[in-house]
């Protein structure tokens, strides 16, 4: 089975909608640098919030 993934920004953009329209189902993202200033982007909570944003938009986070 082939799963199509795309590297996407960590926050929703129009690109998220466009890639879903062509059949992309999985998201790969970088570190969430735009998170709150009191947490490091590699800490658990910023990564969890980023994963939840992808899932709320209908993507499966790569590796799940």
VODO-118168 format. One record per residue (C-alpha): residue number from 1; x, y, z. Coordinates in nm, 4 decimals, padded with zeros to 6 digits, always signed. Example, Ala and Ser with C-alpha at 12.3 -4.5 7.8 and 13.67 -1.06 7.14 Angstrom:
<nodes>
+-----+----------+----------+----------+
!  nr !        x !        y !        z !
+-----+----------+----------+----------+
!   1 ! +01.2300 ! -00.4500 ! +00.7800 !
!   2 ! +01.3670 ! -00.1060 ! +00.7140 !
+-----+----------+----------+----------+
</nodes>
This chain:
<nodes>
+-----+----------+----------+----------+
!  nr !        x !        y !        z !
+-----+----------+----------+----------+
!   1 ! +00.0000 ! +00.0000 ! +00.0000 !
!   2 ! +00.1306 ! +00.3438 ! -00.0887 !
!   3 ! +00.0695 ! +00.6357 ! +00.1459 !
!   4 ! +00.1314 ! +00.9774 ! -00.0035 !
!   5 ! +00.2862 ! +01.2332 ! +00.2312 !
!   6 ! +00.3868 ! +01.5966 ! +00.1882 !
!   7 ! +00.6098 ! +01.8250 ! +00.3916 !
!   8 ! +00.3735 ! +02.0926 ! +00.5209 !
!   9 ! +00.4050 ! +02.4063 ! +00.7326 !
!  10 ! +00.3293 ! +02.3500 ! +01.0995 !
!  11 ! +00.0210 ! +02.5763 ! +01.0920 !
!  12 ! -00.2711 ! +02.5583 ! +00.8475 !
!  13 ! -00.2275 ! +02.7280 ! +00.5111 !
!  14 ! -00.3998 ! +02.7065 ! +00.1748 !
!  15 ! -00.1409 ! +02.4432 ! +00.0827 !
!  16 ! -00.3007 ! +02.2066 ! +00.3337 !
!  17 ! -00.6300 ! +02.2245 ! +00.1420 !
!  18 ! -00.4652 ! +02.1921 ! -00.1976 !
!  19 ! -00.2652 ! +01.8814 ! -00.1154 !
!  20 ! -00.5713 ! +01.7132 ! +00.0326 !
!  21 ! -00.7560 ! +01.7772 ! -00.2942 !
!  22 ! -00.4926 ! +01.5775 ! -00.4853 !
!  23 ! -00.5034 ! +01.2854 ! -00.2425 !
!  24 ! -00.2307 ! +01.3537 ! +00.0126 !
!  25 ! -00.3291 ! +01.1863 ! +00.3390 !
!  26 ! -00.0137 ! +01.2103 ! +00.5535 !
!  27 ! +00.1748 ! +01.5134 ! +00.6799 !
!  28 ! +00.5436 ! +01.5523 ! +00.7582 !
!  29 ! +00.6440 ! +01.8685 ! +00.9408 !
!  30 ! +00.9409 ! +02.0432 ! +01.0889 !
!  31 ! +00.9705 ! +02.1730 ! +01.4397 !
!  32 ! +00.6890 ! +02.4064 ! +01.5518 !
!  33 ! +00.9020 ! +02.7217 ! +01.5885 !
!  34 ! +00.5980 ! +02.9509 ! +01.6043 !
!  35 ! +00.4771 ! +02.8042 ! +01.9335 !
!  36 ! +00.4629 ! +02.9939 ! +02.2623 !
!  37 ! +00.7918 ! +03.1513 ! +02.3630 !
!  38 ! +00.8211 ! +02.9715 ! +02.6977 !
!  39 ! +00.8612 ! +02.6246 ! +02.5395 !
!  40 ! +01.1281 ! +02.4813 ! +02.3161 !
!  41 ! +00.9969 ! +02.3554 ! +01.9799 !
!  42 ! +01.1269 ! +02.0039 ! +02.0524 !
!  43 ! +00.9401 ! +01.9811 ! +02.3831 !
!  44 ! +00.6498 ! +01.7381 ! +02.4044 !
!  45 ! +00.3568 ! +01.9834 ! +02.4171 !
!  46 ! +00.4470 ! +02.1936 ! +02.1080 !
!  47 ! +00.4961 ! +01.8713 ! +01.9103 !
!  48 ! +00.1673 ! +01.7302 ! +02.0382 !
!  49 ! -00.0223 ! +02.0493 ! +01.9438 !
!  50 ! +00.1312 ! +02.0398 ! +01.5955 !
!  51 ! +00.0307 ! +01.6748 ! +01.5533 !
!  52 ! -00.3227 ! +01.7570 ! +01.6668 !
!  53 ! -00.3448 ! +02.0425 ! +01.4116 !
!  54 ! -00.2560 ! +01.7985 ! +01.1326 !
!  55 ! -00.5056 ! +01.5414 ! +01.2573 !
!  56 ! -00.7830 ! +01.7993 ! +01.3050 !
!  57 ! -00.7344 ! +01.8994 ! +00.9409 !
!  58 ! -00.7739 ! +01.5372 ! +00.8297 !
!  59 ! -00.4102 ! +01.4344 ! +00.7904 !
!  60 ! -00.2388 ! +01.1397 ! +00.9505 !
!  61 ! +00.0908 ! +01.2434 ! +01.1048 !
!  62 ! +00.3691 ! +01.0504 ! +00.9365 !
!  63 ! +00.4814 ! +00.7618 ! +01.1507 !
!  64 ! +00.1368 ! +00.6793 ! +01.2926 !
+-----+----------+----------+----------+
</nodes>
